[in-house]
Amino acid sequence: MQDFGDGTVGYGVLEARLEFTQASESYRPTAHDLYWKIALAVPNIEFACRQLLERGVAIGEPQQFKNIAYLAHFEDPEGFTIELIDHAFKGERLKIPVDETALGGGTRLNLLTLRTGTIENARRICIEWGMVPLSIQPVEDHNFTLYFFGFTNDVPPNSNLQAIENRPWLYQRPFTVLEFQFLHDKPTIEIGDLNCAGYSGFTISDEAHITEVSCDNNL
């Protein structure tokens, strides 16, 4: 990542930037936090895992998770989950040039993932912001469904948003996508004390219209 000089770091102008504030106590994640993870998309996940292991970062072998994605997880020094996600499913790697000096051959901050128990409210807010739905991925045996939204004119390969072929396409986007894990059995997400360690929110900046909207914990 690069330092943008305004307190944020990130990979590029089309992707989300991260801002960190040191908390006074440790972060303790739970399965029902509003925040789940960020996902870094790479063209070669095995290469990325080797690079991290060589630098002392604990990460398991990448796994193909159902027909969802080829991925692996690790944690940052404060305990926040980070997902590595390959541009393609296992055994279907894209034949594209890679930058061997970069993580996984070239990294993008692909997904910012939040949890919700009321997907209709989240969908309404995203549409109001001007985002478009890009993919819907049911995971019935885990009792959740994944919904993806983005600021883009890109059109998925298949108009059926549940189509499997749309999924690798999603992980190849050059911009950050907002992902929701809709928990079927959780009508509300418990929001902790905002003074505690954890995720505090995100801001959407529309430079063309000079507007900003801040989203903290109301999804």
N, C-alpha and C positions, 0 to 999 in steps of 0.2 A: 504494500500500500504506500501511498504518498501522503505527506503532510500538506494540507491545503492552506495552512497559515491562519486559519480562523478557528482553531480548536478542534477541527475534524480531520479524519483520515479516511482514505478510500482508494479505489482503483481508477475511477474515471468519471467524467462529467455526466454520463447517463446512469450512473449507479448511485445507490444510497451511500452517504458518508456516516461514519460513526464518531460519536463524541463520548468521551469517558470522563466520569467524575469519580474520584476515589471516595469510597464509603468508609465509615469508621468500623464496620463489622463485616464478617464474611457473608457471601451470598449463599443462600440455601434454597436451591430450586426444588419445586414440587411439580407433579404431573398436571396440576390445574392452575399453574401460573398463567397470567395473560401472555407473557413472553415464552416462546419455546426455543427458538434458535435463529441463527442466520445460516445460510447455505452458500458455500463458495463453490462455484461450478468450474470444473477443470476438464481439459480435453483428455487427460490421462490420469486416472485416479490412483493407479498402482504407483506411478512415478511420484505423485504427490505424497502418498503414504511413506514411501522410502525416504523422501526428502525430510519429512517430519521426524521419522524415527531416527535418522542420522543426526538430528538436532536435539534429540532427547525428549521429543513430544510423544506421549503415549497415545497410540491409535491402533485399533484392531484392523484385521484384514477387511477390505471392502467386500460388501455383500450385495447381491441383487435382491432387493426387497420387493417381492411379488412382481407385478407388472407396473410398478410405480417408478423405481429408479435404482441405479447402481451406486451405492453410497457407503460412507463410513462416518463415524462420529468421534470427536474428541472435545476437550474442554480448554478454554483459555485459562490463564493463571488465576482468574477470580471465580472460576466454576461455571461460566456461561457456556452452553452447548454450541458447538460449531459443527456443521455438517459439510463434508466434502461430497459433491455430487458430480458424477461423470456426465459428459455431454450426451452419452449414448448408453444403452443397456449393456450388460455384460456380454462380451463376445461380439459386439456390434460397433466397435470403435470407429470413429470417423477418420478418414485418411486426409488429415489437414496438417499444414506446417505448425510446429509447436516451438515455443521459446524455452529452451532447456535451462535458461537461467531463472525462469519464473516458476512459482509453485504449480506443479502439475502440468507444466507446459504453457501456462497462461491462465490467470485466475480472474474471475468476475464475482462480485457480490451479487449472486443471482436471486436469492430469496430472503425476505424478512418474514418470519413465521410467527403469527400470534394465534392464540386460542380463543374460541367463542362458543357459547352455548346457544346463541341466537343468530344464526347465519343470515336471516332475512334482514336484520338490523344492520349487520356488517355490509351486506350486499347493497342495501339502499344507500349507505354512506359512501361507499366506493363509487357508485353510479353518480351520485351528486357531485363528487369530486372530479368526475370526468374520466374515471377509469373504466376499462372494459374487461369482462370476464374472458379468461384465456383457457382455463382447464378446470374440470371437476373430476376428482379421483376418489371414488368410494373405497373404503377399506372396512368392509362389513365385519370381519372377524375381530377387528380391533375397536369396533363401535365408534368410528369417526369417518368423516368425509373431508377431503382437502379441496379447497376452493382457491383459485389463483386469479389475481387482477393486476392490470398494468396500465400505465399511461403510454399508449402506443397505437399506431395504425397497422401494425403487423397482424396478419390474419392466420390463425392456426391452419395446418394442412387439411384438417377434417372439420366440417361445420358442427359435428357432434362433439361437444366439449368433453364428453366422457371417452372419446376415442383414444386408444392406447398410443397411436402414432403421434398424437399431439404432445405426449409427455417428454420424450427426448428433445423435441423441438423447443419446448418450454425452457429446458435447461441450457439451451444454446443461445438464448436471447442476450443481447449486449447491454441490457438494462436490468435494474432490480425490480423484481415482481413481489407484490404483497400476497402472502399466502395465509389462509386461515385454516386451522384445524378445528372443524366443527365437531364438538363432542356431543354425541347423540343423547347421552344420559346426564348431561350437566347443564341445566337451564341457565345458570349464571356462573361466571368466573369470579372467584374471590380475588379482590384487589387488596393487596397489602398496604401498609402504611408507606406513603410515598417518600418518607424520610429514611426508609430502610434500604438496604442494598438491593439492587435489582434493576429491571427495565423501567424507565420513567416516561417514555413516549417517543413520538417522532413528529417531525414538522415537514409539511409538503410546501415547497416554494415554487410558485409559478412565475418565473421571471418575465415571461411575455406579458402577463397581465398585472405584474407587481402586486401579487396577493400571496398571503400565507395563511395556512390553516394548521392549527396544532391539534394533534390527537394524543391524548394522554391515556386514559383508561376507560373510555366510554363505548367500547365495542362489545 
